[in-house]
Amino acid sequence: MFTSTENLAAKEINPLKSLDVWEDDVLERYPDPASIATDKSTEEYRNYDTPERDTVREFYRLNHTYQGYDFVLDKKANYLKFDKKEMPVWDAFQFLNQLVDDSDPDTDLDQFQHLLQTSEAIRRDGHPDWMVAVGLLHDLGKVLCLFGEPQWAVVGDTFPVGCAFSDKIVFPEYFKNNPDFNDARYNTKYGIYKPNCGLDNVHLSWGHDEYIYQIAKDYLPEAGLYMLRYHSFYAQHREHAYDHLLNEHDHEMFKWVDLFNPYDLYSKNPTPPNWAALKPYYETLVAKYLPANIKF
């Protein structure tokens, strides 16, 4: 099994043109009503002239091959020490902007402006300010790429490890290459878990969702933390593939995840946010919910 970044180094490649190509695939699989999109229909979002589906397949081949139980525990042990970088919140957004994506067909805005568009769509609909803060923060965990992580360990649909992989997960055929697939400890319906044990007791595949949740967990309401932690868990909130692991509280809280996701997927538009006008509001908002410095 691969349990360290060093052991994986020779095998890591980044097949996608950008991190956002994964979202292209999500939108094709799960088209939503255009209630959030204001400048064009949802059918027009994430639209390439020649979609490169082979790169998405290769992305998930890597993701499903290496995202196993030991890999996830190794990443948590590494990153949840929060010893990689410490900086003011606003510096963290500028750091994230190093991931600006020239290949994204929906926007040539930087990462921070995309986060502003998400949070502004939430604010425009009158949701509480903590949810606006979630919109601003939800992709900040993608700084993992700037710490040397490959795409398949940063984005992608998330799923439980330590139990059988559901056939409702995208490209389930690639799990046959995962060392957990034939491991009797992990390849049964419940694996290492108990029925309806609750998701707080379940390890999901590693990526930006879990990372930003762990960074923010002491600062935001529980509903917002569910949004951060599970917004890529499509096998559950779209397919209900893991009801047998959720408890009643999880089911209730996933209503918030369902509320958040359209804002993430459909808030992009080509008009840049007016940061000069928005800055006072967001400086006050960030100061309300977050400490001055963030440890990554």
Number of C-alpha atoms within 10 A of each C-alpha: 12 14 16 13 16 9 11 13 12 8 9 16 14 15 18 19 15 16 23 18 23 21 18 20 16 18 17 14 10 9 14 16 11 15 12 20 19 13 15 12 13 20 13 11 22 23 15 14 6 6 13 12 13 11 16 19 16 17 23 23 20 23 25 26 16 26 25 27 22 18 20 22 16 15 19 17 11 14 15 15 10 15 10 12 10 13 14 13 19 15 13 19 21 13 16 21 17 13 17 17 17 12 14 18 16 15 19 17 19 18 22 23 22 24 25 24 24 29 25 20 23 26 17 10 9 11 12 10 15 19 22 25 25 23 27 23 22 24 22 22 22 23 22 21 20 12 12 10 18 22 23 28 23 21 26 29 21 25 24 23 24 25 24 21 24 16 12 15 19 19 13 14 13 17 25 14 14 20 18 24 20 14 14 12 14 21 17 16 17 18 16 15 18 13 13 16 15 18 18 11 12 18 19 23 30 27 27 25 29 24 26 21 23 19 16 22 16 12 15 16 14 13 17 24 26 20 25 28 23 23 24 23 21 20 19 21 19 11 12 13 17 19 16 14 20 19 15 11 10 16 14 11 16 18 14 18 22 15 13 22 19 20 20 22 20 26 23 26 18 12 12 15 17 10 12 7 9 12 11 10 10 17 12 10 15 18 11 13 16 16 13 11 13 17 16 21
